[in-house]
Amino acid sequence: MKLLPDKTVERLSQYRRAMLKTLASGKHHIYSHEIASMLHITPVQVRRDIMLIGYTGTLRHGYDVKELIDTIGKIIDIEEGTRVAVVGAGALGSAIIRYFNGKRAKLTIVAAFDVNPEKLNKIYAGVFCYPFEKLQAVIRDENIQIAVIATPASETAKVAEALVNAGIKGILNFTSSPINISSQVYLEEYDIVTSLEKVAYFAKQGQRREY
């Protein structure tokens, strides 16, 4: 299968999360318009995304919920699982660890790093916090592929460089400081301030988002 667009991968993750809730409720089949309603997008978009991963439903029953979950898992997940590190064990980093761990069987946070002596050698929701200077060795020994940056913005560039040098394949940057890294490393940046300002603007306008 060819590389999927970023937004399609985002929606596939959202579809799987919605389908897991649907399955837990006892519902085993679902139509595209039901999925669209749950995620506030159009049924056409749902059908396009699901067709891209080679799955089809039926006119009579729609999509088989369990089969759709499994199909999305085969596309998004790595069979042996993906190991994740969080750099920065402050309020944001520790909250990310507590919230995420256990949410996905194939995606596991296995290490945290910090420079603050008060954070080191402690366990956050089952995740050990190492000194930052051990980052390269731990990433290698633990076979970590993805890192989340949750440090002060002033440290972002330094941390990103260290992660790239350590062989990390993907970075999720939660700081307000954009970074420039090798195109060989997938980068996702999330700035909560920008997102809140966007929400505030449209709330001020009294407008509903167009999908």
C-alpha positions as CSV (number, residue, x, y, z in Angstrom):
1,M,0.0,0.0,0.0
2,K,1.3,3.5,-0.9
3,L,1.9,6.1,1.8
4,L,-1.3,7.5,3.1
5,P,-1.9,11.3,3.6
6,D,-1.3,12.6,7.1
7,K,-4.9,13.6,7.6
8,T,-6.2,10.2,6.5
9,V,-4.0,8.5,9.1
10,E,-5.3,10.9,11.7
11,R,-8.9,10.0,10.8
12,L,-8.1,6.3,10.8
13,S,-7.0,6.6,14.4
14,Q,-10.2,8.4,15.2
15,Y,-12.3,5.8,13.4
16,R,-10.6,3.0,15.4
17,R,-11.2,4.8,18.7
18,A,-14.9,5.3,17.7
19,M,-15.3,1.7,16.6
20,L,-13.8,0.4,19.9
21,K,-16.5,2.3,21.8
22,T,-19.1,1.1,19.3
23,L,-18.1,-2.5,19.8
24,A,-18.0,-2.1,23.6
25,S,-21.6,-0.9,23.4
26,G,-22.6,-4.2,21.7
27,K,-23.1,-2.8,18.2
28,H,-21.4,-5.0,15.5
29,H,-22.2,-3.2,12.2
30,I,-22.2,0.5,11.4
31,Y,-22.8,2.7,8.3
32,S,-20.6,5.4,7.0
33,H,-23.1,8.1,7.9
34,E,-23.1,6.9,11.5
35,I,-19.3,7.1,11.7
36,A,-19.4,10.6,10.1
37,S,-21.9,11.8,12.7
38,M,-19.7,10.6,15.5
39,L,-16.7,12.5,14.2
40,H,-18.4,15.5,12.7
41,I,-17.2,14.8,9.1
42,T,-19.0,13.8,5.9
43,P,-20.0,10.2,5.0
44,V,-18.2,10.7,1.7
45,Q,-14.9,11.4,3.6
46,V,-15.4,8.3,5.7
47,R,-16.0,6.1,2.6
48,R,-13.0,7.5,0.8
49,D,-10.7,6.9,3.8
50,I,-11.9,3.3,4.3
51,M,-11.6,2.6,0.6
52,L,-8.0,3.8,0.7
53,I,-7.1,0.9,3.1
54,G,-8.8,-1.6,0.9
55,Y,-11.8,-2.4,3.1
56,T,-15.4,-2.3,2.0
57,G,-18.8,-2.8,3.7
58,T,-22.1,-3.9,2.4
59,L,-25.2,-2.0,1.4
60,R,-27.3,-4.1,3.8
61,H,-25.2,-4.0,6.9
62,G,-22.6,-1.3,6.4
63,Y,-19.1,-2.0,7.9
64,D,-18.3,-4.9,10.3
65,V,-17.0,-3.0,13.3
66,K,-14.5,-5.7,14.5
67,E,-13.2,-6.2,11.0
68,L,-12.7,-2.5,10.5
69,I,-10.9,-2.2,13.8
70,D,-8.6,-5.1,12.8
71,T,-8.0,-3.6,9.3
72,I,-7.0,-0.2,10.7
73,G,-4.7,-1.9,13.2
74,K,-2.9,-3.7,10.4
75,I,-2.4,-0.4,8.6
76,I,-1.3,1.8,11.6
77,D,0.3,-0.6,14.0
78,I,3.7,-2.3,13.8
79,E,3.2,-6.0,14.6
80,E,5.9,-6.2,17.3
81,G,4.7,-2.9,18.8
82,T,6.2,0.6,18.9
83,R,8.2,1.8,21.9
84,V,8.0,5.5,22.9
85,A,10.0,7.8,25.1
86,V,8.9,11.1,26.7
87,V,11.6,13.8,27.2
88,G,10.6,16.1,30.0
89,A,9.0,14.6,33.1
90,G,7.4,17.8,34.4
91,A,3.7,18.5,34.7
92,L,3.0,18.0,30.9
93,G,5.3,15.1,30.4
94,S,4.1,13.1,33.4
95,A,0.5,13.9,32.5
96,I,1.1,12.5,29.0
97,I,2.6,9.3,30.5
98,R,-0.3,8.8,32.9
99,Y,-2.9,9.5,30.3
100,F,-1.5,7.4,27.4
101,N,0.0,4.3,28.9
102,G,-2.3,1.4,28.5
103,K,-4.4,3.0,25.8
104,R,-2.9,1.0,23.0
105,A,-1.3,-2.5,23.1
106,K,1.0,-1.8,20.2
107,L,2.2,1.7,21.4
108,T,3.9,1.8,24.7
109,I,5.8,4.5,26.6
110,V,8.8,2.7,28.1
111,A,11.1,5.6,29.2
112,A,11.2,9.2,30.4
113,F,14.1,11.6,30.5
114,D,14.8,14.8,32.5
115,V,17.6,17.0,33.8
116,N,16.0,17.9,37.1
117,P,17.5,15.8,39.9
118,E,14.1,15.8,41.6
119,K,12.6,13.9,38.7
120,L,15.3,11.4,38.1
121,N,15.1,7.7,39.1
122,K,11.4,8.0,39.8
123,I,8.6,6.0,38.2
124,Y,5.7,7.7,36.6
125,A,2.7,5.4,35.8
126,G,5.1,2.5,35.5
127,V,7.7,4.5,33.4
128,F,11.2,5.0,34.8
129,C,12.8,8.5,34.4
130,Y,16.4,8.5,33.3
131,P,19.0,11.3,33.3
132,F,19.0,13.1,29.9
133,E,22.7,12.2,29.4
134,K,21.7,8.5,29.2
135,L,19.2,9.2,26.3
136,Q,21.2,7.7,23.5
137,A,22.1,4.5,25.3
138,V,18.6,3.9,26.6
139,I,17.0,4.6,23.2
140,R,19.4,2.1,21.7
141,D,19.0,-0.6,24.4
142,E,15.2,-0.3,24.7
143,N,14.7,-0.1,20.9
144,I,12.7,3.1,21.2
145,Q,11.5,4.5,17.8
146,I,9.3,7.5,18.8
147,A,9.8,10.4,21.2
148,V,7.6,13.0,22.7
149,I,9.2,16.3,23.6
150,A,7.5,17.9,26.6
151,T,10.4,20.2,27.8
152,P,10.5,24.0,28.2
153,A,10.5,25.6,24.7
154,S,14.1,26.9,25.2
155,E,15.3,23.2,25.3
156,T,13.4,22.0,22.2
157,A,16.1,22.3,19.6
158,K,18.8,20.7,21.8
159,V,16.5,17.8,22.7
160,A,15.4,17.3,19.0
161,E,19.0,17.2,17.9
162,A,19.9,14.6,20.6
163,L,16.9,12.4,19.6
164,V,17.8,12.5,15.9
165,N,21.4,11.6,16.7
166,A,20.1,8.7,18.9
167,G,18.3,7.3,15.9
168,I,14.7,8.2,16.7
169,K,12.3,7.8,13.7
170,G,9.5,10.0,14.8
171,I,9.0,13.0,17.1
172,L,5.9,14.5,18.6
173,N,6.7,18.1,19.7
174,F,4.4,19.4,22.4
175,T,6.4,22.6,23.0
176,S,5.6,26.0,21.6
177,S,9.0,26.1,19.7
178,P,9.0,24.8,16.2
179,I,12.0,22.6,15.2
180,N,13.9,21.8,12.0
181,I,15.1,18.2,11.7
182,S,16.1,15.7,9.1
183,S,13.4,14.8,6.6
184,Q,14.1,11.2,7.4
185,V,12.4,11.7,10.8
186,Y,8.7,12.2,10.9
187,L,7.7,15.3,12.8
188,E,4.4,16.2,14.3
189,E,4.0,19.5,16.2
190,Y,1.2,20.4,18.5
191,D,0.9,23.9,20.1
192,I,-2.0,24.1,22.5
193,V,-1.9,27.9,22.7
194,T,-2.4,28.1,18.9
195,S,-5.2,25.6,19.1
196,L,-6.9,27.5,21.9
197,E,-6.5,30.8,20.0
198,K,-8.1,29.2,16.9
199,V,-11.1,28.0,19.0
200,A,-11.4,31.5,20.6
201,Y,-11.4,33.2,17.2
202,F,-14.3,31.1,15.9
203,A,-16.2,31.3,19.2
204,K,-16.0,35.0,19.0
205,Q,-17.3,34.9,15.4
206,G,-20.2,32.7,16.6
207,Q,-19.4,30.3,13.7
208,R,-19.6,26.6,13.5
209,R,-16.7,24.8,12.0
210,E,-17.2,23.7,8.4
211,Y,-16.3,20.1,7.6
